[in-house]
Amino acid sequence: MIIPLRAHSANGSLKRSVLNIDEYIKKAVDIGLTHLTLTDYSSMSASIEFYSKCIKAGITPIIGIEIEIINTVNINLYGNKYRVVLLAKNYNGYRRLIKIHNKIKLSKNSYINMQDVYNIGGNDLIALFPCSINPVVMAEAYNDINTI
């Protein structure tokens, strides 16, 4: 089974995508996908529309968000900023995504501290790190290997 784990929509990732949610879901149905993901960049605005339309089409929606995280523990480790995709495992995960999204939007910055993601995220989120980032090393840097 193939599940695309990163997709930006024109509805939520303005100026970053031309992907239409209706066409995305229709194509998924046409090719027989059972699960579909939406991970707009720094936005959750299209998630409810996406969720509702997926359910109506018989597809299991996976809600996520792509955010920028700042590394404040050991900048020499991987640099100070990078993008991470966070996926909700369940409804609690969705609520945690909203908290992370709101924390970013209410700050003066376009990013969040890695420690805040660990503190807010709990076990209800899945984090997809860039290939160059080792989450085990990052967790060790934060002295919390159980967050992986």
C-alpha positions as CSV (number, residue, x, y, z in Angstrom):
1,M,0.0,0.0,0.0
2,I,1.3,3.5,-0.9
3,I,0.4,6.4,1.3
4,P,1.7,9.9,0.3
5,L,2.9,11.4,3.5
6,R,3.5,15.0,2.4
7,A,1.1,17.1,0.3
8,H,0.4,20.8,0.2
9,S,-2.9,22.1,-1.0
10,A,-3.7,25.4,-2.8
11,N,-6.3,25.9,-0.1
12,G,-3.9,25.9,2.9
13,S,-0.4,26.5,1.4
14,L,-1.1,29.6,-0.5
15,K,1.5,30.3,-3.2
16,R,3.2,27.0,-2.4
17,S,0.9,24.6,-4.2
18,V,-1.7,24.3,-6.9
19,L,-3.1,21.0,-5.6
20,N,-6.9,21.2,-5.5
21,I,-8.3,19.1,-2.6
22,D,-11.3,17.8,-4.7
23,E,-9.0,16.7,-7.5
24,Y,-6.5,15.2,-5.1
25,I,-9.2,13.0,-3.4
26,K,-10.8,12.1,-6.8
27,K,-7.4,10.9,-8.1
28,A,-6.8,8.9,-4.9
29,V,-10.2,7.2,-5.3
30,D,-9.4,6.5,-9.0
31,I,-6.1,4.8,-8.3
32,G,-7.5,2.9,-5.2
33,L,-5.7,4.7,-2.3
34,T,-7.3,4.0,1.1
35,H,-5.4,6.7,3.0
36,L,-4.5,10.3,2.1
37,T,-2.4,13.0,3.8
38,L,-2.6,16.7,3.9
39,T,0.4,18.6,5.4
40,D,0.1,22.2,4.4
41,Y,3.1,24.4,5.2
42,S,2.5,26.3,8.5
43,S,-1.3,26.1,8.0
44,M,-4.2,24.0,9.3
45,S,-6.9,26.0,7.4
46,A,-7.8,23.3,4.9
47,S,-7.7,20.3,7.3
48,I,-11.4,20.3,8.1
49,E,-12.4,20.5,4.5
50,F,-9.9,17.8,3.6
51,Y,-11.1,15.5,6.4
52,S,-14.8,15.9,5.6
53,K,-14.2,15.2,1.8
54,C,-12.0,12.2,2.5
55,I,-14.6,10.6,4.8
56,K,-17.3,11.2,2.2
57,A,-15.1,9.6,-0.5
58,G,-14.4,6.6,1.8
59,I,-10.7,7.5,2.3
60,T,-9.0,7.6,5.7
61,P,-7.6,11.1,6.1
62,I,-4.2,11.7,7.8
63,I,-3.9,15.3,9.0
64,G,-0.6,17.0,9.4
65,I,1.4,20.1,9.1
66,E,4.8,21.0,7.8
67,I,6.6,23.5,10.1
68,E,10.0,25.0,10.7
69,I,11.7,23.9,13.9
70,I,14.6,25.8,15.5
71,N,17.3,23.8,17.2
72,T,18.4,25.6,20.4
73,V,20.2,22.8,22.2
74,N,23.2,22.1,19.9
75,I,23.3,24.3,16.8
76,N,26.5,22.6,15.6
77,L,24.5,19.3,15.5
78,Y,22.3,20.1,12.4
79,G,22.2,23.9,12.1
80,N,19.6,26.0,13.7
81,K,16.4,25.7,11.5
82,Y,14.9,22.9,9.5
83,R,11.5,21.7,8.3
84,V,9.6,18.8,9.9
85,V,6.3,17.2,8.9
86,L,4.1,16.4,11.9
87,L,1.2,13.9,11.4
88,A,-1.6,13.3,13.9
89,K,-2.1,9.7,15.0
90,N,-5.6,10.4,16.4
91,Y,-7.9,13.1,17.5
92,N,-5.6,14.1,20.4
93,G,-2.8,14.4,17.9
94,Y,-5.0,16.7,15.8
95,R,-5.6,18.8,18.9
96,R,-1.9,18.9,19.6
97,L,-1.2,20.0,16.0
98,I,-3.6,22.9,16.5
99,K,-1.7,23.9,19.7
100,I,1.6,23.8,17.8
101,H,0.1,25.7,14.9
102,N,-1.4,28.4,17.2
103,K,1.9,28.7,19.2
104,I,3.7,29.5,15.9
105,K,1.0,31.9,14.6
106,L,0.8,33.8,17.9
107,S,4.6,34.3,18.1
108,K,6.6,36.8,16.1
109,N,8.5,34.0,14.4
110,S,7.6,31.5,11.6
111,Y,9.1,28.6,13.6
112,I,8.8,26.8,16.9
113,N,11.5,25.5,19.3
114,M,12.1,21.7,19.2
115,Q,11.6,21.4,22.9
116,D,8.1,22.9,22.6
117,V,7.2,20.4,19.9
118,Y,8.3,17.6,22.3
119,N,6.4,19.1,25.2
120,I,3.1,19.7,23.2
121,G,3.3,16.7,20.9
122,G,3.3,13.8,23.3
123,N,2.8,10.4,21.8
124,D,0.0,11.5,19.5
125,L,2.1,12.8,16.7
126,I,4.5,11.2,14.2
127,A,7.4,13.4,13.1
128,L,9.0,13.0,9.7
129,F,12.5,14.5,9.8
130,P,14.6,15.4,6.8
131,C,17.0,12.7,5.6
132,S,19.9,14.6,7.1
133,I,18.4,14.8,10.6
134,N,18.8,11.8,13.0
135,P,15.9,12.0,15.5
136,V,17.7,9.7,18.0
137,V,20.6,12.1,18.2
138,M,18.1,15.0,18.5
139,A,16.3,13.3,21.4
140,E,19.6,12.6,23.1
141,A,20.4,16.2,22.8
142,Y,17.2,17.0,24.6
143,N,17.9,14.2,27.2
144,D,14.5,12.6,26.3
145,I,15.0,9.4,24.2
146,N,11.4,8.4,25.0
147,T,10.0,11.2,22.7
148,I,10.9,9.2,19.6
